[in-house]
Amino acid sequence: MHPIYIVTIILGVAVLTNIFIKIKDKKLIINELIFWILILAVLILMSVFPGFSVKLAHFLGFKSGFEFFIALSVLVILLFLFNIYKKIRLLEEKLSKLNENIAIKQSLEDSINSTKNNESSNIEFHNSTSFFKNKNKKAD
Amino acid sequence: MQDLLKIYIVIPAYNEARMIARVIRDLFNYGYNNIVIVDDGSSDKTSEIVKKHSVDLVKHPVNMGPGAAIKTGIDYALIKNADIIVTFDADGQHLAKDISNLVKPIIDGEAEITLGNRFLNKMSNVPSFKKIILKLGAVLMYLMYGIISSDTHNGLKALSKTAALKIEIKSTGWEYCSEIVEEIKLKKIKYKEIPVTVKYSNYSIKKGQKIYNSFYIVSKMFLKWIFG
């Protein structure tokens, strides 16, 4: 057996161990489980039937099955990266909005409490509520 | 005319306890009394010092970056019914005397936004490395958005109320400056560049954007440009 297939089997065993540990700790959700099982299935198929993976790789223009697997993995990782980037950006926007709302409301409340004639401060406070409502509607 | 309009000065501040009082005094001396300091979650005594002056303080519970602070300040000024909003740095780099030139084209109806440009006069002592980075940034801005400006990352800007309502700042970091340029282009907002002086001191160089930070800004801009 070519050493590269031994490495693939070792990788497969590592993934399998990872799955068992996560199942034991109840840290794995069903989508993740399906994903890792698919990865594992591909790894096992490639090492048990190297001829098939080599044929598939050659058909797709790769020199070996392992090379094909690595290219596929890079693609999957890039998709994950894109997904994570989008999620972080969205969370950052939400956190920023929350931060802003709290800061402005607190500042207007402070000015209501500190002024004796607080009519204008009250109006501004109500203005802020409708201002944020309109902004959120626009964002949605 | 300037006296009749409500001009709000928005200053984002993060750990600026050493300089903020001087900046406020400079603005008061030039008759700008509507000042909003956005304390972006400072860990020093910035807020305590600001509270000693008759200015508005808006304090972020957590540090989010200058983009988020500017957005908060602009929204706060809009709630306070500002006619013109001027963004101003807290590290003492900007001069209050430049504000009147900056707001004039907006009052005269020549522009909705004015962008301060430190290269249009020879008064700014810009360090050479900073000059190169800023010029490269300007080329990038031209390639990405088609806007010709030699100083897109200048914090001194003025916005009319209508422009402030149109512009949406989503970036929390320094890349908000590029985002404003992008918004100007996308929303076809009338803009004008005004010569301003930027005073560099050891303090402002230490506090300002680092060279490595510009690479980070560029990478974030690219990601936003590609993925939206």
Interface residues (C-beta under 8 A of the other chain):
Chain A: F82 Y85 K86 E92 E93 L95 S96 N99 E100 I102 A103 I104 Q106 S107 L108 D110 S111 E124 N127 S128 F131 K135
Chain B: V38 D56 L57 V58 K59 H60 P61 V62 M64 A68 K71 T72 D75 Y76 L78 I79 K80 K170 T172 L223 F227
